[in-house]
């Protein structure tokens, strides 16, 4: 099965009228993305949309995914490597920092995100990542 649809299954999204919705218990149904977005986007785009992360973050992680390891937390084994579609965390390989998607969502000021990128860059010898970010 395609990774995009494994991601959709993981989050129990419901398909209706050419769109995918979240219907969590005790919450109102809300639109996550339309079929056209699923078709044109990659797994990072879908994962970051589900987690309500902005385009600057999508752009950064798309360009630098090779510097991160997708993880999820298992109560007995701790953090375990998983395919990107199943990730809840990203470990920066050079620094060992683990970034939670929920934490990334709390960064709402662009300059704060650039500061995080700069800190991550400081562990990479040949990085020009944040200089290429555009609002």
Secondary structure, DSSP 8 states (H G I E B T S, - for coil): --HHHHHHHHTT-EEETTEEEE--TTS--EEEEEHHHHHHS-HHHHHHHHTT--HHHHHHHHHHGGGEEEEEEETTTEEEE--GGG-SEEEETTT--EEEHHHHHH--SHHHHHHHHHHHHTT-TT--TGGG---
